[in-house]
Each structure stands twice: as C-alpha cells, then as structure tokens.
Amino acid sequence: MRRLDPQEIDIVARDLNISPAELARLMSTSSDSLQQLNKRLAYAGLSEEALAADHPDELRDLRRVCSQCTTKARCARDLRHKRMATPSKYCPNELTLQLLVREARIERAAPALSGPANLS
C-alpha cells in the first residue's frame, strides 16, 4: 500500500466503500483480528466462505469493525476460554452476527417448512 499514490488509495477505498483512513487501518490490522473473527463466526455456526458468497458487504463490515475494535484482548481471552455468552456485553459485531445466525436458521428451515415436493 505504501507504493500507491494518494489517488490510487482513494480509488481502492472507494471500490471497497470505505474511507482511505479505514483502508489504512485495515491494511495495518494484524491477522489476529481476522482469526478472532473467524473463531466468532465458527462459534456462531457461520462460515466465512458462505458469508463471502452470500453476504460480502456484511463480511467486509464485520472485518472492518473487528479490525478497529478496542476490546480485542477481552475477545481473545473469551475465545481462549470458550466463553460465548459474554460478547453481547462488548462486541460491536455481536448484533450483526446474531442477525446473520437468525437468517441462516430461517434459510435452513425454509425447505422443511415448504414440505415434500408434490410429484403428481
């Protein structure tokens, strides 16, 4: 990123629908934040690959928020001790994760609700 001129940085940021400052923060984010997010996704029963395919904007926002989070140490501690009940107290992504989980459950239940296919 250091090799890009300011105009190129602006173009990349605009393509990602974030500010150049947010792009700089994302680029300087350690992989720990993304690993923590991946663990949170797994504990919630969500797949990063599925989110990338079905909800790319939401995944991008989850990553952005996670990279800027001020409670990374608490998150890491909770993940290490597998305490999944407390993120709602501090995680800025928790509401989004809950909504994505709810949507995934509805989508999984939809075929069961429609019943067997009528083959007549």
GROMACS elastic network, one bead per residue, 0.5 to 0.9 nm:
[ bonds ]
;  ai    aj funct       b0    kb
    1     4     6  0.53962   500
    1     5     6  0.85677   500
    1     9     6  0.76559   500
    1    24     6  0.82096   500
    1    27     6  0.77333   500
    2     5     6  0.78161   500
    4     7     6  0.79442   500
    4     8     6  0.58131   500
    4     9     6  0.62474   500
    5     8     6  0.54201   500
    5     9     6  0.63896   500
    5    10     6  0.88136   500
    6     9     6  0.50319   500
    6    10     6  0.61757   500
    6    11     6  0.86872   500
    6    20     6  0.87558   500
    7    10     6  0.50585   500
    7    11     6  0.62798   500
    7    12     6  0.87714   500
    8    11     6  0.50382   500
    8    12     6  0.62580   500
    8    13     6  0.85571   500
    9    12     6  0.51942   500
    9    13     6  0.60737   500
    9    14     6  0.84799   500
    9    20     6  0.64127   500
    9    23     6  0.81486   500
    9    24     6  0.88517   500
   10    13     6  0.50882   500
   10    14     6  0.59804   500
   10    15     6  0.85130   500
   10    19     6  0.76460   500
   10    20     6  0.57778   500
   11    14     6  0.50959   500
   11    15     6  0.61301   500
   11    16     6  0.86671   500
   11    20     6  0.87877   500
   12    15     6  0.50713   500
   12    16     6  0.63321   500
   12    17     6  0.85980   500
   12    18     6  0.87921   500
   12    20     6  0.81431   500
   12    23     6  0.82548   500
   13    16     6  0.50881   500
   13    17     6  0.60436   500
   13    18     6  0.51996   500
   13    19     6  0.56121   500
   13    20     6  0.53014   500
   13    21     6  0.86091   500
   13    22     6  0.79925   500
   13    23     6  0.59838   500
   14    18     6  0.59942   500
   14    19     6  0.69438   500
   14    20     6  0.79341   500
   15    18     6  0.78226   500
   16    19     6  0.85219   500
   16    23     6  0.84333   500
   16    60     6  0.84052   500
   18    21     6  0.81622   500
   18    22     6  0.61094   500
   18    23     6  0.66341   500
   19    22     6  0.51247   500
   19    23     6  0.62822   500
   19    24     6  0.87092   500
   20    24     6  0.62399   500
   20    25     6  0.87245   500
   21    24     6  0.50903   500
   21    25     6  0.63342   500
   21    26     6  0.86682   500
   22    25     6  0.50483   500
   22    26     6  0.61151   500
   22    27     6  0.85637   500
   22    64     6  0.76487   500
   22    68     6  0.86263   500
   23    26     6  0.50218   500
   23    27     6  0.61092   500
   23    28     6  0.86152   500
   23    64     6  0.87191   500
   24    27     6  0.51126   500
   24    28     6  0.62590   500
   24    29     6  0.86560   500
   25    28     6  0.51419   500
   25    29     6  0.60924   500
   25    64     6  0.85777   500
   25    67     6  0.74004   500
   25    68     6  0.73590   500
   26    29     6  0.51033   500
   26    30     6  0.85782   500
   26    63     6  0.82863   500
   26    64     6  0.65954   500
   26    67     6  0.62505   500
   26    68     6  0.79549   500
   27    30     6  0.83378   500
   28    67     6  0.89251   500
   29    32     6  0.80302   500
   29    33     6  0.70642   500
   29    34     6  0.84797   500
   29    67     6  0.58623   500
   29    68     6  0.81757   500
   30    33     6  0.61145   500
   30    34     6  0.76311   500
   30    67     6  0.80100   500
   31    34     6  0.52290   500
   31    35     6  0.61500   500
   31    36     6  0.85938   500
   32    36     6  0.60465   500
   32    37     6  0.85253   500
   32    72     6  0.88673   500
   32    76     6  0.88044   500
   33    36     6  0.50883   500
   33    37     6  0.61795   500
   33    38     6  0.86090   500
   33    63     6  0.80178   500
   33    66     6  0.61897   500
   33    67     6  0.57342   500
   33    68     6  0.88897   500
   33    69     6  0.86694   500
   33    72     6  0.72757   500
   33    76     6  0.89316   500
   34    38     6  0.60933   500
   34    39     6  0.85986   500
   34    63     6  0.67404   500
   34    66     6  0.74195   500
   34    67     6  0.74433   500
   35    39     6  0.62500   500
   35    40     6  0.86349   500
   36    39     6  0.50888   500
   36    40     6  0.62093   500
   36    41     6  0.85956   500
   36    66     6  0.84407   500
   36    72     6  0.83562   500
   36    75     6  0.74769   500
   36    76     6  0.67221   500
   36    79     6  0.75315   500
   37    41     6  0.61012   500
   37    42     6  0.85577   500
   37    62     6  0.78443   500
   37    63     6  0.72418   500
   37    66     6  0.68768   500
   38    41     6  0.50059   500
   38    42     6  0.61393   500
   38    43     6  0.86156   500
   38    46     6  0.88601   500
   38    47     6  0.81518   500
   38    48     6  0.68476   500
   39    43     6  0.60920   500
   39    44     6  0.84742   500
   39    79     6  0.73999   500
   40    43     6  0.51287   500
   40    44     6  0.61423   500
   40    45     6  0.86321   500
   40    46     6  0.84698   500
   40    79     6  0.77534   500
   40    84     6  0.84809   500
   40    97     6  0.85631   500
   41    44     6  0.50507   500
   41    45     6  0.62360   500
   41    47     6  0.63809   500
   41    48     6  0.69795   500
   41    97     6  0.75786   500
   42    46     6  0.54136   500
   42    47     6  0.64133   500
   42    48     6  0.82301   500
   43    46     6  0.74765   500
   43    82     6  0.88642   500
   43    84     6  0.76664   500
   44    47     6  0.88593   500
   44    84     6  0.88960   500
   44    97     6  0.73912   500
   44    98     6  0.80109   500
   44   101     6  0.67064   500
   45   101     6  0.72450   500
   45   104     6  0.89455   500
   46    49     6  0.87981   500
   46    50     6  0.75221   500
   46    51     6  0.75056   500
   46    97     6  0.86038   500
   46   100     6  0.79896   500
   46   101     6  0.69257   500
   46   104     6  0.80501   500
   47    50     6  0.51449   500
   47    51     6  0.61837   500
   47    52     6  0.84989   500
   48    51     6  0.50839   500
   48    52     6  0.60138   500
   48    53     6  0.86310   500
   48    59     6  0.77014   500
   49    52     6  0.50263   500
   49    53     6  0.63133   500
   49    54     6  0.86378   500
   50    53     6  0.51165   500
   50    54     6  0.59226   500
   50    55     6  0.76898   500
   50    56     6  0.89920   500
   51    54     6  0.50897   500
   51    56     6  0.60687   500
   51    57     6  0.88850   500
   51    58     6  0.76956   500
   51    59     6  0.61508   500
   51   100     6  0.88662   500
   52    55     6  0.56696   500
   52    57     6  0.81523   500
   52    58     6  0.84995   500
   52    59     6  0.63347   500
   52    60     6  0.84058   500
   53    56     6  0.61613   500
   54    57     6  0.89663   500
   55    58     6  0.53669   500
   55    59     6  0.62336   500
   55    60     6  0.86688   500
   55   100     6  0.89985   500
   56    59     6  0.50994   500
   56    60     6  0.60984   500
   56    61     6  0.85980   500
   57    60     6  0.51092   500
   57    61     6  0.62259   500
   57    62     6  0.86298   500
   58    61     6  0.50091   500
   58    62     6  0.60657   500
   58    63     6  0.85811   500
   58    96     6  0.80128   500
   58   100     6  0.89235   500
   59    63     6  0.61712   500
   59    64     6  0.85301   500
   60    63     6  0.51735   500
   60    64     6  0.61459   500
   60    65     6  0.86501   500
   61    65     6  0.60177   500
   61    66     6  0.83402   500
   61    93     6  0.87927   500
   62    65     6  0.52665   500
   62    66     6  0.59812   500
   62    67     6  0.84897   500
   62    92     6  0.89432   500
   62    93     6  0.62026   500
   62    96     6  0.78272   500
   62    97     6  0.84379   500
   63    66     6  0.50656   500
   63    67     6  0.60011   500
   63    68     6  0.86615   500
   64    67     6  0.52015   500
   64    68     6  0.64484   500
   64    69     6  0.87013   500
   65    68     6  0.52645   500
   65    69     6  0.60466   500
   65    92     6  0.70375   500
   65    93     6  0.68117   500
   66    69     6  0.50638   500
   66    70     6  0.86781   500
   66    72     6  0.80955   500
   66    91     6  0.85331   500
   66    92     6  0.77613   500
   66    93     6  0.71788   500
   67    70     6  0.87862   500
   67    72     6  0.87607   500
   69    72     6  0.62145   500
   69    91     6  0.79934   500
   69    92     6  0.74123   500
   70    73     6  0.81693   500
   71    74     6  0.54078   500
   71    75     6  0.62163   500
   71    76     6  0.86793   500
   71    90     6  0.71006   500
   71    91     6  0.74039   500
   72    76     6  0.60099   500
   72    77     6  0.85150   500
   73    76     6  0.51071   500
   73    77     6  0.61639   500
   73    78     6  0.86283   500
   74    77     6  0.50483   500
   74    78     6  0.61275   500
   74    79     6  0.85396   500
   74    90     6  0.85508   500
   75    78     6  0.51248   500
   75    79     6  0.60931   500
   75    80     6  0.85066   500
   75    87     6  0.73848   500
   75    90     6  0.84672   500
   75    91     6  0.77191   500
   76    79     6  0.50955   500
   76    80     6  0.60387   500
   76    81     6  0.86240   500
   77    80     6  0.50739   500
   77    81     6  0.62596   500
   77    82     6  0.83661   500
   77    83     6  0.84091   500
   78    81     6  0.51555   500
   78    82     6  0.57031   500
   78    84     6  0.69613   500
   78    86     6  0.77190   500
   78    87     6  0.81167   500
   79    83     6  0.62027   500
   79    84     6  0.73763   500
   80    83     6  0.78684   500
   81    84     6  0.87930   500
   82    85     6  0.89829   500
   83    86     6  0.65197   500
   83    87     6  0.82930   500
   84    87     6  0.64107   500
   84    88     6  0.88926   500
   85    88     6  0.72199   500
   85    89     6  0.87075   500
   86    89     6  0.55819   500
   86    90     6  0.74632   500
   86    91     6  0.85227   500
   87    90     6  0.54475   500
   87    91     6  0.50130   500
   87    92     6  0.85135   500
   87    93     6  0.87399   500
   87    94     6  0.64927   500
   88    91     6  0.58053   500
   88    92     6  0.80815   500
   88    93     6  0.86802   500
   88    94     6  0.57175   500
   88    95     6  0.76473   500
   89    92     6  0.88984   500
   89    94     6  0.87831   500
   90    93     6  0.89187   500
   90    94     6  0.82228   500
   91    94     6  0.53436   500
   91    95     6  0.84144   500
   92    95     6  0.73237   500
   92    96     6  0.84174   500
   93    96     6  0.54298   500
   93    97     6  0.61848   500
   93    98     6  0.87153   500
   94    97     6  0.50328   500
   94    98     6  0.61096   500
   94    99     6  0.86347   500
   95    98     6  0.50752   500
   95    99     6  0.62346   500
   95   100     6  0.86561   500
   96    99     6  0.51282   500
   96   100     6  0.61923   500
   96   101     6  0.86025   500
   97   100     6  0.51047   500
   97   101     6  0.61138   500
   97   102     6  0.85673   500
   98   101     6  0.50921   500
   98   102     6  0.61403   500
   98   103     6  0.86121   500
   99   102     6  0.50505   500
   99   103     6  0.61453   500
   99   104     6  0.85911   500
  100   103     6  0.50600   500
  100   104     6  0.61182   500
  100   105     6  0.86371   500
  101   104     6  0.50702   500
  101   105     6  0.62279   500
  101   106     6  0.86779   500
  102   105     6  0.51685   500
  102   106     6  0.62943   500
  102   107     6  0.87067   500
  103   106     6  0.50990   500
  103   107     6  0.61860   500
  103   108     6  0.86405   500
  104   107     6  0.50807   500
  104   108     6  0.61574   500
  104   109     6  0.85738   500
  105   108     6  0.51078   500
  105   109     6  0.60994   500
  105   110     6  0.85545   500
  106   109     6  0.50717   500
  106   110     6  0.60118   500
  107   110     6  0.51686   500
  107   111     6  0.76941   500
  108   111     6  0.67638   500
  108   112     6  0.77788   500
  109   112     6  0.52980   500
  109   113     6  0.61913   500
  109   114     6  0.88568   500
  110   113     6  0.50881   500
  110   114     6  0.63460   500
  110   115     6  0.89592   500
  111   114     6  0.52858   500
  111   115     6  0.67127   500
  111   116     6  0.83397   500
  112   115     6  0.54437   500
  112   116     6  0.77778   500
  113   116     6  0.89070   500
  114   117     6  0.80533   500
  115   118     6  0.87619   500
  116   119     6  0.88847   500
